[in-house]
Amino acid sequence: MPGAIDPDAADIAYDLISAIIAEYSTLIALAEPADAERLRAERARYIVERQDLGRTDPDRVRAILAEYPAVLVSVRTGG
């Protein structure tokens, strides 16, 4: 349902996406060149999503808060 985005929820979503980007950046720094390219491509999706977060509807913010903690764990653990 469209409406105003809760600023606190948006801040948490932004921080969560930033943490995912940071994890990818660490992996890229340690990766072989071919793997680094793949990781850069994966990271790019989250960079765009973070840039677009202010224009996102509240349902997308809720989805990020629900889904991305698992994404963060997956990136951290190499899953």
Summary of the structure (lengths in Angstrom):
residues: 79
radius of gyration: 13.5
end to end distance: 32.6
largest distance: 44.3
contacts: 201
relative contact order: 0.21
helix: 85%
strand: 0%
